[in-house]
Amino acid sequence: MASAVVRIGTWSGSLGEGSANAAALAVARDALEVRGVEAVAIEAPGAIPPFRAELVDDAPAAVVSFRGAVESVDGLLVAAPEYAGGVAGIAKNALDWLVGSGSLYHRVVGVLSAGTTGGTFAIEQLVRTISWQGGLVVATLGIDAARTKQDATGEFTDVTSIDAIRSWAGAVADATGEPGPARLARVAPIVVPLGIDVDRFGDLA
């Protein structure tokens, strides 16, 4: 019996035209397709309204669609910019809507931030909010001075950056097929320095 094709979702937490984070995800999708992995582009959640806890169980249609898209894939690649020392608000808002539905629970996730400084703080905040939801962040990547690594159309041309994005996406794809202890071995060096105990993830099947 043929094994099921692995499906990895890619989601950009930026709505800007010519987004470097969206461009990085384009590289990632190409790399996944070469590996025989189905890359699923998840629409940027521009229609998602501000989070309201009282609507968690009766969420707006845009939220229901976003949750369904996240839950339909085996792993998720998240790329979001950093603004004012933190992750872009639209990205955090969308992730807040996933808390009540448990959409990220035990789902393998890769986090990336491309921008001027490499998005250190954006990555940290993404790792925290995803981990608090039980998501398994198995790979992170920051790309600094992103505009200097793209051509006039916004496509990444810097070989080092392209290779790093491919490796980042590949790590997430690999982790989807690994047993629980192997996945936690990827998660631990990412979350422990942030004070997150790997015991919070419980027993992984």
SVG drawing of the C-alpha trace seen along z (x, -y; Angstrom):
<svg xmlns="http://www.w3.org/2000/svg" viewBox="-21 -50 47 52">
<polyline fill="none" stroke="black" stroke-width="0.4" points="0.0,0.0 1.4,-3.4 2.2,-5.8 0.2,-9.0 1.8,-12.1 3.0,-14.5 1.3,-17.8 3.0,-21.0 1.2,-24.2 2.9,-27.6 1.5,-30.7 2.9,-34.2 2.0,-36.6 2.5,-39.6 0.0,-41.2 2.6,-43.6 3.2,-43.4 6.6,-42.1 6.9,-40.6 10.3,-39.0 8.6,-36.5 6.2,-35.4 9.2,-35.2 11.0,-32.9 8.0,-30.6 8.0,-30.4 11.5,-29.0 10.4,-26.6 7.4,-25.4 9.7,-24.7 12.1,-22.7 9.2,-20.7 7.8,-19.8 11.3,-18.6 11.2,-16.2 7.8,-14.9 6.0,-16.8 2.8,-18.6 3.1,-22.3 -0.2,-23.9 -0.2,-27.7 -2.5,-28.9 -4.0,-32.3 -2.8,-35.3 -5.6,-36.0 -6.3,-39.6 -10.0,-39.0 -9.5,-37.6 -11.0,-40.1 -9.4,-41.1 -9.4,-38.2 -12.3,-38.0 -12.2,-35.2 -16.0,-35.1 -16.2,-34.0 -13.8,-31.1 -16.6,-28.6 -18.6,-30.6 -15.8,-32.0 -16.2,-34.1 -16.1,-32.4 -12.6,-33.6 -11.3,-32.1 -13.1,-28.8 -11.5,-28.6 -8.0,-29.4 -8.4,-26.8 -9.5,-24.2 -6.5,-24.9 -4.0,-24.5 -5.7,-21.3 -5.6,-19.8 -1.8,-19.7 0.8,-17.5 3.2,-20.4 3.2,-24.1 5.8,-26.7 5.2,-30.1 7.0,-33.2 6.3,-36.6 8.0,-40.0 9.2,-41.8 7.8,-45.2 8.8,-47.4 10.6,-44.6 8.0,-41.9 6.1,-39.8 3.7,-41.6 0.3,-42.0 -1.7,-40.4 0.3,-37.1 -0.1,-37.1 -3.8,-37.8 -4.4,-34.9 -2.5,-32.5 -4.6,-33.6 -7.7,-32.4 -6.1,-28.9 -5.8,-28.5 -9.4,-27.5 -9.6,-25.1 -6.3,-23.3 -5.4,-23.5 -1.6,-23.5 -1.6,-20.8 1.3,-18.4 1.5,-19.8 5.1,-20.1 6.0,-23.8 8.8,-25.7 9.2,-29.4 11.0,-32.0 11.4,-35.8 13.0,-37.7 13.7,-41.4 16.2,-44.1 17.7,-42.5 16.7,-38.8 13.6,-38.9 15.1,-37.5 12.3,-38.9 9.6,-37.9 11.0,-34.3 11.0,-34.2 7.4,-35.4 6.3,-32.9 8.0,-30.0 6.4,-31.0 2.8,-31.4 3.0,-28.2 4.6,-26.2 2.0,-27.4 -0.6,-25.9 1.2,-22.6 2.7,-23.1 6.1,-21.5 8.6,-24.1 11.3,-21.9 13.2,-24.5 13.7,-28.3 15.4,-30.6 16.2,-34.3 17.2,-36.1 18.7,-39.6 19.1,-42.3 16.6,-40.4 16.3,-43.0 20.0,-42.7 19.4,-39.0 16.5,-39.4 16.3,-40.6 14.2,-43.5 11.1,-41.2 11.5,-40.2 12.7,-36.7 15.5,-35.4 18.8,-35.0 21.3,-34.7 22.6,-31.1 23.3,-31.0 19.8,-32.2 18.2,-29.8 20.1,-26.8 19.1,-27.8 15.4,-28.1 15.5,-24.7 17.2,-23.1 14.6,-24.8 11.7,-23.5 13.3,-20.1 13.7,-19.8 10.0,-20.3 9.1,-17.7 11.5,-15.2 10.1,-15.7 6.5,-14.9 7.6,-11.3 9.7,-10.9 8.7,-9.3 7.8,-11.4 11.2,-11.3 13.0,-12.4 10.6,-15.3 11.1,-16.4 14.9,-16.2 14.4,-18.9 12.1,-21.0 14.2,-21.0 17.1,-23.2 14.7,-25.7 12.3,-26.0 14.4,-25.3 16.6,-28.5 13.3,-30.4 12.3,-28.7 9.8,-26.4 9.7,-22.9 9.4,-20.1 7.2,-18.2 4.4,-20.5 4.1,-18.7 3.2,-15.4 3.5,-12.0 3.9,-12.2 2.5,-9.3"/>
</svg>
